[in-house]
Amino acid sequence: MNLKLEPCTPNDAAQLAELRVLAMRPSLERIGRFDTERARQRLLQNFVAECTRLIKLDGLLAGFLVLRPKDNDLLLDHFYLHPDFQQRGLGSAVIKLVLAEADAMGKIIHVGALRDSDANRFYIRHGFVLREITEFDNYYLRYPQADTSRCE
């Protein structure tokens, strides 16, 4: 598996908005809140190419993530895989890269997930802890982990 996180350009925004619609559709339909245009606009309204990374697998666009500064922490604002690339372990491989980066900086990562989404189990499995439940979303934190593999 040749996995790469690559920089994004402003020209990628429309394609990523469409990918978000595909990835979010099942979760949003489960809670009766799917709206194609709203799903697109949620990404496009706050799109910042410098915070966005393309997830490429063997040269193909498999998804993207948005990691923004948030006070002294990081916000994983978006993390989507195209449905064709889900359930293959790719999400776990990507989140491990992001977590290692945050750990190296000593940063807390914040993330939100729709309450009925499979993403909740995913984030808990990767060390995030629930901090807040709202009507539609769950919010999690993941504290930086010390590197215990190095000998002092």
C-alpha positions as CSV (number, residue, x, y, z in Angstrom):
1,M,0.0,0.0,0.0
2,N,1.5,3.3,-1.2
3,L,-0.1,5.8,1.1
4,K,0.7,9.5,0.9
5,L,-0.7,12.7,2.5
6,E,-0.3,15.4,-0.1
7,P,-0.8,19.2,-0.1
8,C,-4.0,20.6,-1.4
9,T,-4.6,23.5,-3.7
10,P,-7.7,25.8,-3.9
11,N,-8.5,24.1,-7.2
12,D,-9.3,20.9,-5.3
13,A,-12.2,22.4,-3.3
14,A,-15.1,21.4,-5.6
15,Q,-13.8,17.8,-6.0
16,L,-13.4,17.4,-2.2
17,A,-16.9,18.8,-1.6
18,E,-18.3,16.1,-3.8
19,L,-16.2,13.4,-2.1
20,R,-17.6,14.7,1.3
21,V,-21.1,14.3,0.0
22,L,-20.5,10.7,-1.0
23,A,-18.7,9.8,2.3
24,M,-21.3,11.5,4.5
25,R,-24.5,10.5,2.8
26,P,-25.2,7.2,4.7
27,S,-24.6,8.8,8.1
28,L,-26.7,11.9,7.3
29,E,-29.5,9.8,5.8
30,R,-29.6,7.7,9.0
31,I,-30.5,10.8,11.0
32,G,-32.8,12.3,8.4
33,R,-30.4,15.3,7.7
34,F,-29.0,14.5,4.2
35,D,-29.0,17.6,1.9
36,T,-26.5,17.5,-0.9
37,E,-26.1,21.3,-1.2
38,R,-25.7,21.7,2.6
39,A,-23.1,18.9,2.7
40,R,-21.1,20.6,-0.1
41,Q,-21.4,24.1,1.5
42,R,-20.3,22.9,4.9
43,L,-16.9,22.2,3.4
44,L,-16.7,25.0,0.9
45,Q,-17.6,27.8,3.3
46,N,-14.5,27.3,5.4
47,F,-12.2,25.7,2.9
48,V,-8.5,26.5,3.5
49,A,-6.2,24.6,1.2
50,E,-3.2,25.1,3.5
51,C,-5.0,23.1,6.2
52,T,-6.2,20.4,3.8
53,R,-4.3,17.2,2.8
54,L,-5.2,14.8,0.1
55,I,-5.1,11.2,1.0
56,K,-3.6,9.3,-2.0
57,L,-3.4,5.5,-2.2
58,D,-1.3,4.2,-5.1
59,G,-1.6,7.6,-6.7
60,L,-5.5,7.7,-6.5
61,L,-7.4,10.2,-4.5
62,A,-8.9,8.1,-1.7
63,G,-10.0,11.0,0.6
64,F,-8.9,14.0,2.4
65,L,-8.5,15.5,5.9
66,V,-8.5,19.0,7.3
67,L,-6.3,19.7,10.3
68,R,-6.6,23.2,11.6
69,P,-5.0,25.1,14.4
70,K,-7.4,25.6,17.3
71,D,-6.0,27.8,20.1
72,N,-3.0,25.8,21.2
73,D,-4.5,22.5,19.9
74,L,-5.5,21.0,16.6
75,L,-8.9,20.5,15.2
76,L,-9.5,17.5,12.9
77,D,-12.3,19.4,11.1
78,H,-12.9,16.9,8.3
79,F,-11.7,13.4,7.6
80,Y,-13.3,11.5,4.7
81,L,-12.6,8.5,2.6
82,H,-14.4,7.8,-0.7
83,P,-16.7,4.9,-0.1
84,D,-14.6,2.7,-2.5
85,F,-11.7,3.1,-0.1
86,Q,-13.5,2.5,3.2
87,Q,-13.3,-0.7,5.3
88,R,-9.8,-1.5,4.2
89,G,-7.7,-0.2,7.1
90,L,-6.9,3.0,5.3
91,G,-8.5,5.3,7.8
92,S,-6.5,3.7,10.6
93,A,-3.3,4.1,8.7
94,V,-4.1,7.8,8.0
95,I,-5.1,8.6,11.6
96,K,-1.9,7.0,12.9
97,L,0.1,9.4,10.8
98,V,-2.0,12.4,12.1
99,L,-1.7,11.2,15.7
100,A,2.1,10.8,15.4
101,E,2.3,14.3,14.0
102,A,0.2,15.7,16.9
103,D,2.2,13.7,19.5
104,A,5.5,15.1,18.1
105,M,4.1,18.6,18.6
106,G,2.6,17.8,22.0
107,K,-0.9,18.9,20.7
108,I,-4.4,17.8,21.7
109,I,-6.6,16.9,18.8
110,H,-10.3,17.8,18.8
111,V,-12.8,16.1,16.5
112,G,-16.6,15.8,16.1
113,A,-18.7,13.0,14.7
114,L,-22.3,12.6,13.9
115,R,-23.9,10.7,16.8
116,D,-25.0,7.7,14.8
117,S,-21.9,7.5,12.6
118,D,-19.5,4.6,12.6
119,A,-16.8,7.3,13.1
120,N,-17.6,7.3,16.8
121,R,-16.2,3.8,17.3
122,F,-13.3,4.6,15.0
123,Y,-12.2,7.6,17.1
124,I,-12.6,5.8,20.4
125,R,-10.6,2.9,19.1
126,H,-7.8,5.4,18.3
127,G,-7.6,6.9,21.7
128,F,-10.1,9.8,21.6
129,V,-12.2,10.4,24.6
130,L,-15.8,11.7,24.6
131,R,-16.1,15.2,26.0
132,E,-19.5,16.4,24.9
133,I,-22.7,15.1,23.3
134,T,-25.1,17.5,21.5
135,E,-28.3,16.9,19.6
136,F,-26.6,15.7,16.4
137,D,-22.9,15.3,17.3
138,N,-20.4,13.8,19.7
139,Y,-17.2,15.7,20.4
140,Y,-13.9,14.0,21.3
141,L,-10.4,14.9,22.5
142,R,-7.2,13.0,22.1
143,Y,-4.3,14.0,24.3
144,P,-0.7,13.7,23.1
145,Q,1.0,10.4,23.9
146,A,4.6,10.1,25.1
147,D,6.9,8.1,22.9
148,T,7.7,5.1,25.1
149,S,9.6,3.3,22.3
150,R,12.8,5.3,22.8
151,C,15.3,4.5,25.5
152,E,16.7,7.4,27.5
